[in-house]
Amino acid sequence: METVVKSTINLSAALKNELNEYVERKLVSSFSSGVNAAIELYLKELRREEYDRLMEAASRDQDFMARTLECQKELEPYDARVGEEW
């Protein structure tokens, strides 16, 4: 089980009220779970954006691209064998 820590945060009244409405309608189990879910989604988005930035930088790296294309070429026979299994 994950360790839970108590935190104090400041958020807009509108966001707090809207989340509380979802909790009252039992669409979210608790205010804390709603905040955790929102943070998880936000962090997932940030990780994806970071990955995209890193891949964009890598695509400009000639050595990286050469290694990637070489690996792709070496794996082509295996990809052909997989064929329609995917």
C-alpha positions in Angstrom: 0.0 0.0 0.0 1.2 3.5 -0.8 2.2 5.8 2.0 -0.2 8.7 2.4 0.9 12.1 3.5 -1.2 14.9 4.7 -0.7 18.2 2.7 -2.1 21.6 2.8 -2.8 23.2 -0.5 -4.5 26.4 -1.8 -7.0 26.0 -4.6 -9.6 28.1 -6.2 -13.0 28.0 -4.5 -14.6 27.2 -7.9 -12.5 24.0 -8.3 -13.1 23.0 -4.6 -16.9 23.5 -5.0 -17.1 21.6 -8.2 -15.2 18.6 -6.8 -17.3 18.7 -3.7 -20.4 18.5 -5.9 -19.1 15.3 -7.5 -18.3 13.9 -4.1 -21.8 14.7 -2.9 -23.3 13.0 -6.0 -21.1 10.0 -5.2 -19.3 10.3 -8.6 -16.0 10.6 -6.7 -15.5 8.7 -3.5 -13.8 11.5 -1.6 -12.4 14.9 -2.0 -8.9 13.5 -1.5 -9.3 10.8 -4.1 -10.5 13.4 -6.6 -7.5 15.6 -5.9 -5.2 12.5 -6.2 -6.8 11.5 -9.5 -6.5 15.0 -10.9 -2.8 15.1 -9.9 -2.2 11.7 -11.4 -3.7 12.8 -14.7 -1.7 16.0 -14.7 1.5 14.2 -14.0 0.8 11.7 -16.8 0.4 14.6 -19.2 3.6 16.2 -18.0 5.5 12.9 -18.4 4.1 12.6 -21.9 5.1 16.1 -22.8 8.6 15.5 -21.4 8.9 12.3 -23.4 7.8 14.1 -26.6 10.4 16.8 -26.0 13.1 14.2 -25.4 12.1 12.3 -28.6 12.1 15.5 -30.6 15.7 16.3 -29.3 16.7 12.7 -30.1 15.4 13.0 -33.6 17.9 15.8 -34.2 20.8 13.6 -32.9 22.4 12.0 -35.9 24.1 9.3 -33.9 20.8 8.4 -32.1 19.0 8.2 -35.4 21.7 6.0 -37.0 21.6 3.6 -34.1 17.8 3.5 -34.1 17.6 2.9 -37.9 20.3 0.2 -37.6 18.3 -1.6 -34.9 15.2 -1.3 -36.9 16.9 -2.8 -39.9 18.2 -5.7 -37.8 14.8 -6.4 -36.4 13.0 -6.4 -39.8 13.2 -10.2 -40.2 11.6 -10.8 -36.9 8.9 -8.3 -37.6 8.1 -10.1 -40.8 7.7 -13.4 -38.9 5.3 -11.9 -36.5 3.2 -10.8 -39.4 -0.5 -11.0 -38.7 -0.2 -12.1 -35.1 -0.6 -8.6 -33.9 
